[in-house]
Amino acid sequence: MKTSLKKLPKSQVEIEIEISAEEFNGYIDHALLHLQEHIKVDGFRQGQVPKKILEEKVGEENLLMEAGDLAVKDSYSKFVLENNIEPISKPEVQILKVAKGNPFSFKIKTTILPDIKLADYRKIASQIKKKEISVSQEEIDDSLEYIRKSRAKFSQLDSPAQEKDFVQIEYESPQIKQFSSSENQGKIKDEFILGEGRLIHGFEKNIVGMKAGEEKEFSLVFPKDSPQKDLSGKEVNFKVKLITVQKVELPELNDDFAKSIGKFDNLDSLRKNVKEGIAMEKEVQEKQRKRSEILERIADKSEVEIPEVLVESEKERIFNNFQEKITQNFKITFKEYLASIKDDEQTLKNSFLKEAEKKVKNFLILREIGKKENILVEEKEIEEEANKMMKNYSIDVVKKIDINELKEYIKEVIYSEKVFEKLECQ
């Protein structure tokens, strides 16, 4: 077998393979055996048709096509293994020469995982230090206040809404169309404690004094630094209906409150637990920050040609996840969302290009570091993690899970974790 490999731009390669006439005859015989099992000829039992009659029945062109297909699959697989290349796209096959009694030759064009010139990742990782974690009294107080609010008692009011009351509203605006579905005819529902400044400045002041069932129209100027660029600095009209007003009664912050929350002897033990919880959360955040910085610096100083096929696949994955979140969180169709932002699907998908490129590059770099450090993920590790995850799902959900996809995902997660642990040891 004669072979040659030509490198092309964008991590693509062109492989040319020629198989001798003698070797190709072996593939023709193999093709005949394969066809013999599937073709019926009157007067013969299936699988017992003589070769000569079978060749006449099949025809030389079909036989050569079958033999060529077997030869391509077999020799391409051998070439990939022997040359230690990793194809990541479907091969494009071009037959160059096929005839009985002659060598068989073909070309294959495919995308492979690229060569990566890694930066000195050990040195970079050793230079990035963990930041000290601290928890302020204000953070503890804010968390306790959140817990108090989660245990608040609500009672219906007939009086006009005042600050610190809990209100439910429904509003609409001709200028604000996004995230409102055709089902509620452009109306948006919201609920909050009045006066906490959740909405645009001045909005909540207009609700103060309204009674349940009352409607009101008013205009406000959007701030110039508004994330909604199309409304920045513009006057926006609102029509609001106050649905309900409720009095909010917060429990007193004392030892009895602490005991009602869980197994706490007093308020001090609750404070201590809250502090530890915040510290643990900050530790996780700092761990992620440090890892992101390590990977970002390594990526900046490494050379890698990012394959388009991986970028397109990642872009599609990001887009699909985004689409799912929009429909779930805002209860609207994706078509309605696109109409609200005045954009089309392809333009939105293309907006994820840089994010997709970054994720693919990071994946390739982590993978290369893992290879350099001889990091492996055992099947036992994957099985254990898969079993843990499956225990959290109902039987109906488990039935819908593609176990092979789940295992691939788990393998990637464990592999990345091991690579980062190795980097953190530098």
SVG drawing of the C-alpha trace seen along z (x, -y; Angstrom):
<svg xmlns="http://www.w3.org/2000/svg" viewBox="-60 -61 68 86">
<polyline fill="none" stroke="black" stroke-width="0.4" points="0.0,0.0 1.4,-3.4 0.4,-6.4 1.0,-10.1 -0.3,-12.9 -0.5,-16.6 -1.3,-19.2 -3.9,-21.8 -5.0,-25.1 -7.5,-25.1 -6.3,-21.7 -7.3,-19.8 -5.3,-17.0 -5.4,-15.2 -4.5,-11.6 -3.7,-9.6 -3.7,-5.8 -2.9,-3.3 -3.6,0.4 -1.8,3.0 -3.8,5.0 -3.2,8.2 -4.4,6.7 -7.5,5.1 -8.4,8.6 -8.7,9.7 -11.2,6.9 -13.1,8.0 -13.3,11.6 -14.4,10.2 -17.1,8.1 -18.4,11.2 -18.7,13.1 -20.6,10.1 -22.9,9.9 -23.4,13.7 -25.2,13.4 -27.7,10.8 -28.5,11.6 -31.0,14.2 -30.6,16.1 -33.3,18.6 -32.2,22.2 -29.6,21.5 -29.9,21.3 -29.0,17.9 -25.3,17.9 -24.6,20.8 -24.5,18.9 -21.3,19.6 -19.0,16.7 -19.2,16.5 -23.0,16.4 -23.0,13.9 -20.6,11.6 -22.9,11.7 -25.9,11.0 -24.3,8.1 -22.4,6.6 -18.8,5.5 -19.4,1.9 -21.4,2.7 -18.9,5.3 -16.0,2.8 -18.0,0.2 -18.6,2.6 -14.9,3.7 -13.7,0.1 -15.9,-0.8 -14.4,2.0 -10.9,1.0 -11.4,-2.7 -12.8,-1.9 -10.1,0.7 -7.0,-1.2 -8.1,-4.6 -8.5,-3.1 -5.1,-1.5 -3.5,-4.8 -5.1,-6.8 -3.8,-4.3 -0.3,-4.0 0.2,-7.7 -1.4,-8.7 -3.8,-11.3 -7.2,-12.0 -9.9,-12.9 -12.8,-15.0 -14.9,-15.3 -16.5,-13.0 -14.0,-12.0 -14.6,-13.3 -13.6,-10.4 -12.5,-10.8 -11.8,-7.6 -8.9,-8.1 -8.6,-4.7 -10.6,-1.6 -10.5,1.3 -10.2,5.1 -6.6,6.3 -5.2,2.8 -4.1,0.9 -6.9,-0.9 -6.3,-4.5 -8.2,-7.2 -8.0,-10.5 -9.5,-11.5 -9.9,-15.0 -10.7,-15.4 -10.1,-17.7 -7.9,-16.4 -7.0,-17.6 -4.3,-20.3 -0.8,-20.4 -0.5,-22.6 2.6,-24.6 2.0,-24.9 3.3,-27.7 5.2,-26.9 2.0,-25.9 3.7,-24.8 5.5,-28.2 2.3,-30.1 0.3,-28.1 2.9,-28.6 2.7,-32.4 -1.0,-32.7 -1.8,-32.8 -5.0,-32.2 -6.6,-35.3 -7.4,-35.4 -11.0,-34.8 -12.8,-37.0 -16.4,-37.4 -17.6,-40.8 -20.3,-41.5 -22.4,-43.2 -22.4,-40.0 -23.6,-38.0 -26.3,-40.6 -27.5,-40.6 -27.7,-36.8 -29.7,-36.8 -32.0,-39.4 -32.6,-37.2 -33.4,-34.3 -35.8,-36.5 -37.6,-37.5 -37.9,-33.9 -39.8,-33.3 -42.0,-36.4 -45.7,-36.3 -48.0,-38.0 -51.5,-39.4 -53.8,-41.0 -54.4,-44.8 -57.2,-46.9 -55.3,-50.1 -53.1,-52.0 -49.7,-50.5 -46.8,-51.9 -43.1,-51.3 -42.2,-47.9 -45.5,-46.4 -45.4,-43.3 -47.1,-44.1 -48.0,-42.1 -48.4,-44.1 -49.1,-43.7 -47.7,-46.3 -47.1,-46.9 -45.3,-49.4 -45.4,-50.1 -41.6,-50.6 -40.7,-47.4 -41.8,-44.3 -39.1,-41.8 -39.9,-38.8 -43.7,-39.3 -45.6,-36.5 -48.6,-36.6 -50.5,-34.7 -50.5,-37.6 -50.9,-40.2 -47.7,-42.0 -48.4,-42.3 -45.6,-41.6 -46.2,-40.3 -43.9,-41.0 -43.9,-41.0 -41.6,-42.5 -41.3,-44.5 -42.1,-48.1 -39.2,-50.5 -36.3,-48.1 -35.4,-49.7 -35.7,-46.6 -37.1,-48.5 -36.2,-51.6 -35.8,-54.7 -39.1,-56.3 -41.2,-53.3 -41.9,-52.2 -42.8,-55.7 -45.6,-55.7 -47.1,-52.6 -47.1,-54.1 -50.6,-55.2 -52.3,-52.8 -54.9,-50.3 -55.5,-46.7 -57.3,-46.7 -56.3,-50.3 -54.6,-51.2 -52.2,-54.0 -50.3,-55.4 -47.0,-57.3 -43.8,-58.0 -40.1,-57.7 -36.8,-58.4 -34.5,-55.4 -31.0,-56.0 -28.2,-56.6 -26.2,-53.6 -29.2,-51.3 -28.3,-47.8 -31.2,-48.2 -29.3,-50.4 -32.3,-51.0 -34.1,-52.7 -31.1,-54.5 -32.0,-58.2 -35.4,-57.8 -38.9,-58.5 -40.9,-55.3 -44.6,-55.0 -46.0,-52.5 -49.5,-51.3 -49.6,-49.5 -52.3,-47.6 -51.8,-46.8 -53.2,-43.3 -52.6,-42.8 -51.1,-44.6 -49.8,-42.6 -48.4,-43.5 -45.0,-41.9 -44.2,-40.8 -40.6,-39.8 -39.8,-37.6 -37.6,-39.1 -34.0,-38.1 -33.4,-36.3 -32.5,-33.0 -36.1,-31.6 -35.8,-32.5 -32.5,-30.7 -34.0,-27.6 -36.9,-27.7 -34.4,-27.6 -32.7,-24.3 -30.5,-22.7 -29.1,-25.9 -28.9,-26.6 -29.0,-30.4 -28.6,-33.3 -24.8,-33.2 -24.6,-29.6 -26.8,-30.6 -24.5,-33.6 -21.5,-31.2 -23.2,-28.8 -24.1,-31.6 -20.5,-32.9 -19.1,-29.4 -21.6,-29.0 -20.5,-32.3 -16.9,-31.4 -17.4,-28.0 -19.2,-29.7 -16.3,-32.3 -13.8,-29.5 -15.5,-27.8 -15.7,-31.2 -12.0,-31.8 -11.1,-28.3 -13.0,-29.0 -11.4,-32.4 -7.9,-31.1 -8.5,-28.2 -10.0,-30.6 -7.0,-32.9 -4.5,-30.0 -6.2,-28.7 -6.6,-32.2 -2.9,-33.0 -1.8,-29.6 -4.2,-30.0 -2.8,-33.6 0.7,-32.3 0.0,-29.0 -0.2,-28.5 -3.2,-26.5 -5.0,-26.5 -8.7,-26.1 -10.6,-23.7 -13.7,-25.3 -15.7,-22.1 -15.2,-22.2 -16.1,-25.9 -19.3,-25.3 -20.3,-22.4 -19.7,-24.4 -21.5,-27.5 -24.5,-25.3 -24.4,-23.8 -24.3,-27.3 -27.1,-28.5 -29.3,-25.5 -28.7,-26.0 -29.5,-29.7 -32.7,-28.9 -33.8,-26.5 -33.2,-29.0 -35.2,-31.7 -38.3,-29.5 -38.1,-28.1 -37.4,-31.3 -39.6,-33.7 -42.4,-31.3 -42.3,-32.6 -41.6,-30.9 -38.1,-31.5 -39.8,-33.1 -41.4,-35.7 -38.0,-36.4 -36.3,-36.9 -39.1,-39.3 -38.7,-41.2 -35.0,-41.8 -35.5,-42.4 -32.9,-39.8 -32.8,-36.6 -31.6,-33.1 -28.4,-33.1 -27.2,-36.5 -27.8,-35.5 -26.0,-32.2 -23.0,-34.0 -22.9,-36.3 -21.6,-33.3 -18.6,-32.8 -15.9,-34.3 -17.3,-32.4 -17.3,-29.2 -13.7,-29.8 -12.5,-30.5 -14.2,-27.3 -12.8,-25.1 -9.3,-26.6 -9.5,-26.0 -10.7,-22.4 -7.8,-21.7 -5.2,-23.2 -6.6,-21.3 -6.5,-18.1 -2.9,-18.7 -1.8,-19.4 -3.5,-16.2 -1.6,-14.2 1.7,-15.8 1.0,-14.9 -0.2,-11.4 -3.6,-12.0 -6.1,-9.1 -9.7,-8.6 -10.5,-5.0 -13.8,-3.4 -14.4,-2.7 -14.3,-6.4 -16.8,-7.1 -19.2,-4.3 -19.1,-5.5 -19.9,-9.1 -22.6,-8.0 -24.3,-5.9 -24.2,-8.9 -25.9,-11.1 -28.5,-8.5 -29.6,-8.3 -30.7,-11.9 -33.1,-11.3 -36.5,-9.7 -37.0,-6.4 -38.8,-8.2 -35.9,-10.6 -33.3,-7.8 -35.1,-6.0 -34.6,-9.0 -30.9,-9.5 -28.4,-8.4 -25.9,-6.5 -23.0,-6.8 -23.5,-10.6 -23.6,-10.8 -20.4,-8.8 -18.6,-11.0 -19.7,-14.1 -18.6,-12.6 -15.2,-11.6 -14.6,-15.1 -15.5,-16.6 -13.2,-14.2 -10.4,-14.7 -10.6,-18.5 -10.7,-18.3 -7.5,-16.2 -5.7,-18.6 -6.6,-21.6 -5.6,-19.7 -2.2,-19.0 -1.8,-22.7 -2.7,-23.8 0.1,-21.7 2.8,-23.8"/>
</svg>
